[in-house]
Amino acid sequence: MAETLIRQLLGRGEEVVTEVTNRLLSNEAFVEMLKKGIAVKEVVDGQVAIALKRMNVATRRDLARMEARIAALEAELEASKKAPARRKPVRRKAG
């Protein structure tokens, strides 16, 4: 019984959200403002990226590359610990 009530409420909520969304998207003024808002966000994002670069702050991509490099170095270090030590050949002086 409780599950049925919850499903009905969820269904009604979805209907209301769909109806409101359709009304908003049919309003040309709203759509234009939404487009302008998205354009402004893109400009702000670009300016923030420039500012962070000037401050020499690492990006997410930079951090991902560093993490991958660290993981590779850790794996290499672990592999070298497990491998038998190699001896360098002794060179004799001619003479």
Short mmCIF file of the C-alpha atoms (twelve columns), coordinates in Angstrom:
data_MODEL
# 
_entry.id   MODEL 
# 
loop_
_atom_site.group_PDB 
_atom_site.id 
_atom_site.type_symbol 
_atom_site.label_atom_id 
_atom_site.label_alt_id 
_atom_site.label_comp_id 
_atom_site.label_asym_id 
_atom_site.label_seq_id 
_atom_site.Cartn_x 
_atom_site.Cartn_y 
_atom_site.Cartn_z 
_atom_site.pdbx_PDB_model_num 
ATOM 1  C CA . MET A 1  0.000  0.000  0.000   1 
ATOM 2  C CA . ALA A 2  2.754  2.444  0.946   1 
ATOM 3  C CA . GLU A 3  4.702  1.557  -2.200  1 
ATOM 4  C CA . THR A 4  1.646  2.223  -4.349  1 
ATOM 5  C CA . LEU A 5  1.164  5.631  -2.747  1 
ATOM 6  C CA . ILE A 6  4.826  6.478  -3.246  1 
ATOM 7  C CA . ARG A 7  4.653  5.426  -6.910  1 
ATOM 8  C CA . GLN A 8  1.564  7.564  -7.419  1 
ATOM 9  C CA . LEU A 9  3.249  10.565 -5.807  1 
ATOM 10 C CA . LEU A 10 6.375  10.079 -7.900  1 
ATOM 11 C CA . GLY A 11 4.298  9.764  -11.059 1 
ATOM 12 C CA . ARG A 12 2.380  12.937 -10.247 1 
ATOM 13 C CA . GLY A 13 5.611  14.743 -9.439  1 
ATOM 14 C CA . GLU A 14 7.078  13.733 -12.796 1 
ATOM 15 C CA . GLU A 15 3.944  14.983 -14.552 1 
ATOM 16 C CA . VAL A 16 4.176  18.361 -12.820 1 
ATOM 17 C CA . VAL A 17 7.884  18.731 -13.618 1 
ATOM 18 C CA . THR A 18 7.252  17.828 -17.261 1 
ATOM 19 C CA . GLU A 19 4.381  20.311 -17.492 1 
ATOM 20 C CA . VAL A 20 6.441  23.145 -15.963 1 
ATOM 21 C CA . THR A 21 9.394  22.342 -18.198 1 
ATOM 22 C CA . ASN A 22 7.226  22.367 -21.314 1 
ATOM 23 C CA . ARG A 23 5.682  25.713 -20.333 1 
ATOM 24 C CA . LEU A 24 9.079  27.268 -19.717 1 
ATOM 25 C CA . LEU A 25 10.570 25.978 -22.953 1 
ATOM 26 C CA . SER A 26 7.589  27.233 -24.963 1 
ATOM 27 C CA . ASN A 27 8.259  30.762 -23.627 1 
ATOM 28 C CA . GLU A 28 10.595 32.437 -26.138 1 
ATOM 29 C CA . ALA A 29 11.798 35.045 -23.625 1 
ATOM 30 C CA . PHE A 30 12.783 32.292 -21.180 1 
ATOM 31 C CA . VAL A 31 14.635 30.364 -23.884 1 
ATOM 32 C CA . GLU A 32 16.554 33.491 -24.940 1 
ATOM 33 C CA . MET A 33 17.533 34.233 -21.337 1 
ATOM 34 C CA . LEU A 34 18.617 30.624 -20.909 1 
ATOM 35 C CA . LYS A 35 20.816 30.889 -24.029 1 
ATOM 36 C CA . LYS A 36 22.343 34.143 -22.765 1 
ATOM 37 C CA . GLY A 37 22.977 32.582 -19.371 1 
ATOM 38 C CA . ILE A 38 24.770 29.654 -20.968 1 
ATOM 39 C CA . ALA A 39 26.869 32.019 -23.110 1 
ATOM 40 C CA . VAL A 40 27.838 34.063 -20.034 1 
ATOM 41 C CA . LYS A 41 28.773 30.904 -18.145 1 
ATOM 42 C CA . GLU A 42 31.080 29.869 -20.997 1 
ATOM 43 C CA . VAL A 43 32.800 33.268 -20.919 1 
ATOM 44 C CA . VAL A 44 33.192 33.133 -17.138 1 
ATOM 45 C CA . ASP A 45 34.551 29.582 -17.316 1 
ATOM 46 C CA . GLY A 46 37.096 30.681 -19.905 1 
ATOM 47 C CA . GLN A 47 38.192 33.671 -17.833 1 
ATOM 48 C CA . VAL A 48 38.530 31.532 -14.713 1 
ATOM 49 C CA . ALA A 49 40.630 29.020 -16.657 1 
ATOM 50 C CA . ILE A 50 42.913 31.831 -17.851 1 
ATOM 51 C CA . ALA A 51 43.253 33.223 -14.321 1 
ATOM 52 C CA . LEU A 52 44.070 29.795 -12.886 1 
ATOM 53 C CA . LYS A 53 46.654 29.207 -15.604 1 
ATOM 54 C CA . ARG A 54 48.296 32.553 -14.864 1 
ATOM 55 C CA . MET A 55 48.461 31.617 -11.179 1 
ATOM 56 C CA . ASN A 56 50.061 28.318 -12.208 1 
ATOM 57 C CA . VAL A 57 47.278 26.258 -10.628 1 
ATOM 58 C CA . ALA A 58 47.115 22.678 -11.876 1 
ATOM 59 C CA . THR A 59 44.036 21.677 -13.840 1 
ATOM 60 C CA . ARG A 60 42.094 18.465 -13.355 1 
ATOM 61 C CA . ARG A 61 43.781 17.079 -16.429 1 
ATOM 62 C CA . ASP A 62 47.209 18.025 -15.032 1 
ATOM 63 C CA . LEU A 63 46.370 16.272 -11.764 1 
ATOM 64 C CA . ALA A 64 45.142 13.175 -13.599 1 
ATOM 65 C CA . ARG A 65 48.403 13.020 -15.573 1 
ATOM 66 C CA . MET A 66 50.461 13.412 -12.403 1 
ATOM 67 C CA . GLU A 67 48.476 10.696 -10.644 1 
ATOM 68 C CA . ALA A 68 48.992 8.347  -13.590 1 
ATOM 69 C CA . ARG A 69 52.722 9.100  -13.644 1 
ATOM 70 C CA . ILE A 70 53.005 8.522  -9.887  1 
ATOM 71 C CA . ALA A 71 51.156 5.217  -10.222 1 
ATOM 72 C CA . ALA A 72 53.499 4.140  -13.022 1 
ATOM 73 C CA . LEU A 73 56.557 5.081  -10.975 1 
ATOM 74 C CA . GLU A 74 55.201 3.228  -7.933  1 
ATOM 75 C CA . ALA A 75 54.626 0.130  -10.055 1 
ATOM 76 C CA . GLU A 76 58.131 0.408  -11.465 1 
ATOM 77 C CA . LEU A 77 59.568 0.769  -7.971  1 
ATOM 78 C CA . GLU A 78 57.652 -2.274 -6.721  1 
ATOM 79 C CA . ALA A 79 58.816 -4.301 -9.713  1 
ATOM 80 C CA . SER A 80 62.425 -3.312 -9.079  1 
ATOM 81 C CA . LYS A 81 62.125 -4.371 -5.434  1 
ATOM 82 C CA . LYS A 82 60.929 -7.829 -6.473  1 
ATOM 83 C CA . ALA A 83 63.499 -8.322 -9.232  1 
ATOM 84 C CA . PRO A 84 66.875 -9.784 -8.294  1 
ATOM 85 C CA . ALA A 85 69.638 -7.232 -8.019  1 
ATOM 86 C CA . ARG A 86 71.869 -7.050 -11.069 1 
ATOM 87 C CA . ARG A 87 75.580 -6.881 -10.595 1 
ATOM 88 C CA . LYS A 88 77.603 -4.707 -12.840 1 
ATOM 89 C CA . PRO A 89 80.528 -6.499 -14.461 1 
ATOM 90 C CA . VAL A 90 83.860 -5.623 -12.942 1 
ATOM 91 C CA . ARG A 91 86.251 -4.053 -15.432 1 
ATOM 92 C CA . ARG A 92 89.887 -4.782 -15.075 1 
ATOM 93 C CA . LYS A 93 92.445 -2.176 -15.879 1 
ATOM 94 C CA . ALA A 94 94.808 -3.052 -18.680 1 
ATOM 95 C CA . GLY A 95 98.262 -2.779 -17.757 1 
# 
